[in-house]
């Protein structure tokens, strides 16, 4: 007897767990899919602006990438369901997500992308950790030496590490190390990390994966400008160091899989390297105060944009209100949705209140047939069509009379629903 109870409990638990995971799968694939569509347009705007209006602005091109930050908050906008343009442009994805295999495929792709990028990062860090500490070079960060020809790079967000080739000459070591230190101090490793998270969450947008190189080039240009000005490095010496590093890479062509790090001159093509050197030659001294003001304004603009998006998005949990539905077992094809409270006049945590006369007017056959009435009331939704909770009640048709009927309300807000409501 006890074993049977345990088995029933386990079956119930796994059934609830399956329903919970199914809900999470559908919900997140739906809202992230909306973000994917938005990200295609935003990324297009970034690429157009960085090659036109901001082509000569090194810091402006870097700031453009911040336009991707609000995208991740745009998955629950009212516009997808409540405007003509939104329905025409986005509703097709909502309909696709009604097919469960689409949602499963999206989440599976998300997991695979995450594992792939995590594995690459871990493999690089494992390789870097096996290298010996540099004896001839010093920095506030850990410096490792690679036994061969590579382009110096930095990696590791929490514990940054700078990797240099053991053949690095003393006259160029200062420039190379200062460059990598600037990458770390400007937070470029964190920017790449969060960009990788965005690539995982919005993995169907292939343009996000293709544009990593452009993001890195913009960060390199910023790093070059800041490094030269902060450390008062001669432009010619800086350019010679980049060329020397690029030559070393062309001879060795050795990669450690350091896509997750920032490199001094990592396998750039001749055209890209030429443009980078030209920018270094043409660079202008920037005003630190003006730059800091611009950064503050940019942060405020991003926060304000996110705030506006949140204001015009569905809340984490939205109350369905007094809308209820009625189902009669003698007429299963006629499920009545009671929008105007004609049948279900009210409900609370304990009871559902039904107008018997209005119910019989809706289902007159219940007067002469046997059957049961089932009522679903209240509940919540995350976005339209995706929700749960609420309560339900039942009554034998034989017990219906023309007065107000009070029916026991069985609530469905369990621990699983509370977790979903919190998500």
C-alpha positions as CSV (number, residue, x, y, z in Angstrom):
1,X,0.0,0.0,0.0
2,X,2.8,2.4,1.0
3,X,4.8,1.5,-2.2
4,X,1.7,2.3,-4.3
5,X,1.4,5.7,-2.6
6,X,5.1,6.4,-3.2
7,X,4.8,5.5,-6.8
8,X,1.7,7.7,-7.3
9,X,3.6,10.6,-5.6
10,X,6.6,10.1,-7.9
11,X,4.4,9.9,-11.0
12,X,2.6,13.1,-9.9
13,X,5.9,14.8,-9.3
14,X,7.4,13.9,-12.7
15,X,4.1,14.8,-14.4
16,X,4.2,18.2,-12.8
17,X,7.9,18.6,-13.6
18,X,7.2,17.8,-17.2
19,X,4.4,20.3,-17.4
20,X,6.7,22.9,-15.8
21,X,9.6,22.3,-18.2
22,X,7.2,22.4,-21.2
23,X,5.8,25.7,-20.0
24,X,9.3,27.1,-19.6
25,X,10.4,25.8,-23.0
26,X,7.4,27.4,-24.8
27,X,7.5,30.7,-22.8
28,X,11.2,31.4,-23.3
29,X,11.5,30.2,-26.9
30,X,8.6,32.6,-27.7
31,X,9.9,35.7,-26.1
32,X,13.5,35.0,-27.1
33,X,12.3,34.4,-30.7
34,X,10.8,37.9,-30.6
35,X,14.2,39.3,-29.5
36,X,15.9,37.4,-32.3
37,X,13.7,39.2,-34.9
38,X,14.3,42.6,-33.2
39,X,18.1,41.9,-33.1
40,X,18.3,41.4,-36.8
41,X,17.0,45.0,-37.4
42,X,19.1,46.5,-34.6
43,X,22.3,44.8,-35.8
44,X,21.6,46.0,-39.3
45,X,21.3,49.6,-38.0
46,X,24.6,49.2,-36.1
47,X,26.5,47.9,-39.2
48,X,25.1,50.7,-41.4
49,X,25.8,53.5,-38.9
50,X,29.4,52.3,-38.1
51,X,30.2,52.4,-41.8
52,X,28.5,55.8,-42.5
53,X,27.8,58.4,-39.9
54,X,30.2,57.0,-37.3
55,X,32.9,55.8,-39.8
56,X,35.4,58.3,-38.4
57,X,34.4,58.1,-34.8
58,X,36.3,55.5,-32.9
59,X,34.4,55.8,-29.7
60,X,31.1,56.3,-31.5
61,X,31.4,53.0,-33.3
62,X,32.1,51.3,-30.0
63,X,29.1,52.9,-28.4
64,X,26.8,51.7,-31.2
65,X,27.1,48.1,-29.9
66,X,25.2,49.2,-26.8
67,X,22.0,49.3,-28.9
68,X,22.0,45.5,-28.5
69,X,21.5,45.8,-24.7
70,X,17.8,46.8,-24.8
71,X,17.1,44.0,-27.3
72,X,17.2,41.4,-24.6
73,X,14.4,43.1,-22.7
74,X,12.1,43.4,-25.7
75,X,10.6,39.9,-25.7
76,X,7.2,40.9,-24.1
77,X,6.2,44.1,-25.8
78,X,2.5,44.8,-26.1
79,X,3.1,45.8,-29.7
80,X,3.5,42.1,-30.8
81,X,-0.1,41.4,-29.9
82,X,-1.9,44.8,-29.9
83,X,-0.8,46.6,-33.0
84,X,-1.3,45.9,-36.7
85,X,2.4,46.2,-37.5
86,X,3.4,44.0,-34.6
87,X,1.0,41.3,-35.6
88,X,2.1,41.4,-39.3
89,X,5.9,41.3,-38.4
90,X,6.0,39.1,-35.3
91,X,2.9,37.1,-34.8
92,X,4.1,34.3,-37.2
93,X,6.7,33.3,-34.6
94,X,4.0,33.1,-31.9
95,X,2.0,30.8,-34.1
96,X,5.1,28.6,-34.9
97,X,5.7,28.2,-31.1
98,X,2.3,26.5,-30.9
99,X,4.2,23.5,-32.4
100,X,6.1,22.1,-29.4
101,X,9.0,20.8,-31.5
102,X,9.8,24.3,-32.6
103,X,10.2,25.3,-29.0
104,X,12.3,22.2,-28.2
105,X,14.5,22.9,-31.1
106,X,15.1,26.5,-30.0
107,X,16.0,25.5,-26.4
108,X,18.2,22.7,-27.7
109,X,20.0,25.1,-30.0
110,X,20.5,27.5,-27.0
111,X,22.0,24.7,-24.9
112,X,24.3,23.5,-27.7
113,X,25.5,27.0,-28.4
114,X,26.1,27.6,-24.7
115,X,28.0,24.4,-24.2
116,X,30.1,25.1,-27.3
117,X,31.2,28.6,-26.3
118,X,31.7,27.5,-22.7
119,X,33.9,24.6,-23.8
120,X,36.0,26.9,-26.0
121,X,36.6,29.3,-23.1
122,X,37.4,26.5,-20.7
123,X,39.8,24.9,-23.2
124,X,41.6,28.2,-23.7
125,X,41.9,28.9,-19.9
126,X,43.1,25.3,-19.3
127,X,45.9,25.9,-21.9
128,X,46.8,29.3,-20.5
129,X,47.0,27.9,-16.9
130,X,49.5,25.3,-18.1
131,X,51.9,28.0,-19.3
132,X,54.8,29.3,-17.1
133,X,54.7,32.7,-15.5
134,X,56.8,35.3,-17.4
135,X,60.0,36.2,-15.6
136,X,61.2,39.1,-17.7
137,X,57.9,41.0,-17.8
138,X,55.9,42.6,-15.1
139,X,52.3,43.8,-14.8
140,X,49.5,44.3,-12.2
141,X,48.0,41.3,-14.0
142,X,49.4,37.7,-14.4
143,X,51.6,37.3,-17.4
144,X,52.2,33.9,-19.0
145,X,54.7,33.0,-21.7
146,X,53.9,30.9,-24.7
147,X,56.7,28.7,-26.1
148,X,56.4,29.8,-29.7
149,X,55.1,32.5,-32.1
150,X,51.8,33.9,-31.3
151,X,50.2,37.3,-31.0
152,X,50.0,38.5,-27.4
153,X,46.4,38.4,-26.0
154,X,44.5,38.6,-22.8
155,X,41.7,36.5,-21.5
156,X,39.7,35.7,-18.3
157,X,37.1,38.0,-16.9
158,X,37.4,37.4,-13.2
159,X,41.1,36.6,-13.1
160,X,42.6,38.3,-16.2
161,X,45.7,36.8,-17.7
162,X,48.0,38.3,-20.4
163,X,49.8,35.8,-22.6
164,X,52.9,36.8,-24.5
165,X,55.3,34.8,-26.8
166,X,58.6,33.9,-25.1
167,X,60.4,35.6,-28.0
168,X,58.9,39.0,-27.2
169,X,61.6,41.6,-27.4
170,X,62.2,43.9,-24.4
171,X,61.8,47.0,-26.5
172,X,58.3,46.1,-27.6
173,X,57.2,44.3,-24.4
174,X,56.1,47.6,-22.7
175,X,53.8,48.5,-25.6
176,X,52.3,45.1,-25.9
177,X,51.7,44.7,-22.2
178,X,50.2,48.2,-21.9
179,X,47.9,47.4,-24.7
180,X,46.6,44.2,-23.1
181,X,46.3,46.0,-19.7
182,X,44.1,48.6,-21.4
183,X,41.8,45.9,-22.8
184,X,41.3,44.6,-19.3
185,X,40.8,47.9,-17.6
186,X,38.3,49.1,-20.2
187,X,36.3,45.9,-19.6
188,X,36.6,44.6,-23.1
189,X,36.8,41.0,-21.8
190,X,33.5,41.4,-20.1
191,X,32.0,43.0,-23.2
192,X,33.0,39.9,-25.2
193,X,31.6,37.7,-22.5
194,X,28.2,39.4,-22.5
195,X,28.2,39.4,-26.3
196,X,28.7,35.6,-26.2
197,X,25.7,35.3,-23.8
198,X,23.7,37.3,-26.3
199,X,24.9,35.0,-29.1
200,X,23.7,32.0,-27.0
201,X,20.3,33.4,-26.1
202,X,19.6,34.7,-29.7
203,X,21.5,31.9,-31.5
204,X,19.2,31.8,-34.6
205,X,20.4,35.3,-35.6
206,X,23.5,34.2,-37.6
207,X,24.5,37.8,-38.1
208,X,25.4,38.0,-34.4
209,X,28.0,35.3,-34.9
210,X,29.3,36.8,-38.1
211,X,29.7,40.3,-36.5
212,X,32.0,39.2,-33.6
213,X,35.0,40.3,-35.7
214,X,33.6,43.8,-36.3
215,X,33.0,44.2,-32.5
216,X,36.6,43.1,-31.8
217,X,38.0,45.5,-34.4
218,X,36.1,48.4,-32.9
219,X,37.3,47.5,-29.4
220,X,40.9,47.2,-30.8
221,X,40.6,50.7,-32.3
222,X,39.5,52.1,-28.9
223,X,42.2,50.2,-27.1
224,X,44.9,51.6,-29.5
225,X,43.7,55.2,-29.0
226,X,43.5,54.9,-25.2
227,X,46.8,53.1,-24.9
228,X,48.8,55.6,-27.0
229,X,47.4,58.6,-25.2
230,X,47.5,57.3,-21.6
231,X,51.0,56.0,-21.9
232,X,52.3,58.7,-24.3
233,X,53.6,56.1,-26.7
234,X,55.1,57.2,-30.0
235,X,52.8,56.4,-32.9
236,X,55.5,55.0,-35.1
237,X,56.8,52.7,-32.4
238,X,53.2,51.5,-31.7
239,X,52.7,50.8,-35.4
240,X,56.0,49.0,-35.8
241,X,55.0,46.8,-32.8
242,X,51.7,45.8,-34.4
243,X,53.4,45.0,-37.7
244,X,56.0,42.9,-36.0
245,X,53.3,41.0,-34.1
246,X,51.3,40.5,-37.3
247,X,54.5,39.2,-39.1
248,X,55.1,36.7,-36.2
249,X,51.6,35.4,-36.6
250,X,51.9,35.0,-40.4
251,X,55.0,32.9,-39.9
252,X,53.5,30.7,-37.2
253,X,49.8,30.6,-37.9
254,X,49.4,29.0,-34.5
255,X,46.0,29.4,-32.7
256,X,45.1,28.6,-29.2
257,X,41.4,29.1,-29.8
258,X,41.5,32.5,-28.1
259,X,38.4,33.8,-29.8
260,X,37.1,34.6,-26.3
261,X,40.0,36.9,-25.6
262,X,41.4,40.1,-27.0
263,X,44.5,39.9,-29.2
264,X,47.1,42.5,-30.1
265,X,47.1,41.5,-33.7
266,X,45.3,38.2,-34.0
267,X,45.3,36.9,-37.6
268,X,43.9,40.1,-39.1
269,X,43.9,40.3,-42.9
270,X,46.1,42.8,-44.7
271,X,43.2,45.2,-45.5
272,X,42.1,45.2,-41.8
273,X,45.6,45.7,-40.6
274,X,46.2,48.6,-43.1
275,X,43.0,50.3,-41.9
276,X,44.0,49.9,-38.3
277,X,47.4,51.4,-38.9
278,X,45.8,54.3,-40.8
279,X,43.5,55.0,-37.9
280,X,46.5,55.1,-35.5
281,X,48.3,57.6,-37.8
282,X,45.2,59.8,-38.2
283,X,44.1,59.5,-34.6
284,X,43.3,62.7,-32.7
285,X,43.8,63.4,-29.0
286,X,40.5,63.0,-27.1
287,X,39.3,65.0,-24.2
288,X,38.9,62.8,-21.2
289,X,36.1,64.9,-19.7
290,X,34.1,65.0,-22.9
291,X,34.6,61.2,-23.3
292,X,33.4,60.5,-19.7
293,X,30.4,62.8,-20.3
294,X,29.6,60.8,-23.4
295,X,29.8,57.5,-21.5
296,X,27.5,58.8,-18.8
297,X,25.0,60.0,-21.4
298,X,25.2,56.7,-23.2
299,X,24.5,54.7,-20.0
300,X,21.6,57.0,-19.2
301,X,20.2,56.5,-22.7
302,X,20.4,52.8,-22.5
303,X,18.8,52.7,-19.0
304,X,16.0,55.0,-20.2
305,X,15.4,52.8,-23.3
306,X,15.2,49.7,-21.2
307,X,12.8,51.6,-18.9
308,X,10.5,52.6,-21.8
309,X,10.6,49.0,-23.1
310,X,9.6,47.6,-19.7
311,X,6.8,50.2,-19.4
312,X,5.3,49.0,-22.7
313,X,5.8,45.3,-22.0
314,X,3.6,42.7,-20.2
315,X,4.4,42.4,-16.5
316,X,6.0,39.3,-15.1
317,X,2.5,38.1,-14.0
318,X,-0.7,39.5,-15.4
319,X,-4.1,38.9,-13.8
320,X,-6.7,37.5,-16.1
321,X,-9.4,39.1,-13.9
322,X,-13.1,38.0,-13.9
323,X,-12.9,36.2,-17.3
324,X,-14.1,32.6,-16.8
325,X,-15.2,29.6,-18.9
326,X,-18.0,27.1,-18.6
327,X,-18.0,23.5,-19.9
328,X,-20.9,21.1,-19.9
329,X,-20.3,17.4,-20.4
330,X,-23.5,17.1,-22.3
331,X,-22.3,19.6,-25.0
332,X,-18.5,19.5,-25.1
333,X,-18.4,21.4,-28.4
334,X,-19.9,24.5,-26.8
335,X,-17.4,25.9,-24.3
336,X,-18.7,29.2,-23.1
337,X,-16.3,32.0,-22.3
338,X,-18.0,34.4,-19.8
339,X,-16.5,37.8,-20.6
340,X,-19.4,39.9,-19.1
341,X,-20.0,37.9,-15.9
342,X,-23.4,36.8,-17.0
343,X,-23.0,33.3,-15.6
344,X,-20.1,33.4,-13.2
345,X,-20.9,36.6,-11.3
346,X,-18.0,36.5,-8.9
347,X,-15.4,34.2,-7.2
348,X,-12.9,34.3,-4.4
349,X,-10.3,31.9,-2.9
350,X,-13.0,29.6,-1.5
351,X,-16.1,29.8,-3.7
352,X,-17.3,30.4,-7.3
353,X,-20.7,32.2,-7.5
354,X,-22.9,31.2,-10.4
355,X,-26.2,32.6,-11.7
356,X,-28.2,29.5,-12.2
357,X,-30.9,31.1,-14.4
358,X,-28.3,32.5,-16.8
359,X,-26.5,29.2,-16.9
360,X,-29.7,27.3,-17.8
361,X,-30.5,29.9,-20.5
362,X,-27.1,29.2,-22.0
363,X,-27.5,25.4,-21.7
364,X,-31.2,24.6,-21.8
365,X,-30.6,21.0,-22.5
366,X,-29.3,20.6,-18.9
367,X,-32.9,20.7,-17.7
368,X,-33.6,17.3,-19.3
369,X,-30.2,15.6,-19.5
370,X,-27.7,14.2,-17.0
371,X,-24.3,15.8,-16.9
372,X,-21.8,18.0,-15.1
373,X,-20.8,21.6,-15.3
374,X,-17.2,22.6,-14.9
375,X,-16.1,26.2,-14.3
376,X,-12.6,27.6,-14.8
377,X,-12.0,31.0,-13.2
378,X,-9.2,33.6,-12.8
379,X,-5.6,32.8,-13.4
380,X,-2.6,34.7,-14.8
381,X,-0.7,35.0,-18.1
382,X,2.9,35.9,-18.8
383,X,2.1,37.0,-22.4
384,X,-1.3,36.4,-24.1
385,X,-2.0,32.7,-24.4
386,X,0.7,31.6,-22.1
387,X,-0.3,31.3,-18.5
388,X,-2.0,29.2,-15.9
389,X,-3.1,29.1,-12.3
390,X,-6.7,30.1,-11.4
391,X,-9.3,27.8,-10.0
392,X,-12.0,25.4,-11.0
393,X,-15.3,24.1,-9.7
394,X,-17.9,21.5,-10.7
395,X,-21.6,20.8,-10.1
396,X,-24.1,18.2,-11.1
397,X,-26.6,19.6,-13.6
398,X,-29.4,18.2,-11.5
399,X,-28.4,20.6,-8.7
400,X,-28.8,23.7,-10.8
401,X,-31.6,26.1,-9.8
402,X,-32.5,29.7,-10.8
403,X,-30.9,31.4,-7.8
404,X,-27.2,32.1,-7.0
405,X,-25.2,28.9,-6.6
406,X,-22.1,28.7,-4.5
407,X,-19.5,26.2,-5.7
408,X,-16.2,25.1,-4.1
409,X,-13.2,26.8,-5.8
410,X,-10.3,24.4,-6.2
411,X,-7.2,26.6,-6.6
412,X,-4.4,25.5,-8.9
413,X,-1.7,27.9,-7.6
414,X,0.9,25.3,-6.5
415,X,4.7,25.6,-6.0
416,X,5.2,25.1,-9.8
417,X,2.9,27.9,-10.7
418,X,4.5,30.2,-8.2
419,X,7.9,29.5,-9.8
420,X,6.4,30.2,-13.2
421,X,4.9,33.5,-11.9
422,X,8.3,34.5,-10.6
423,X,10.1,33.8,-13.8
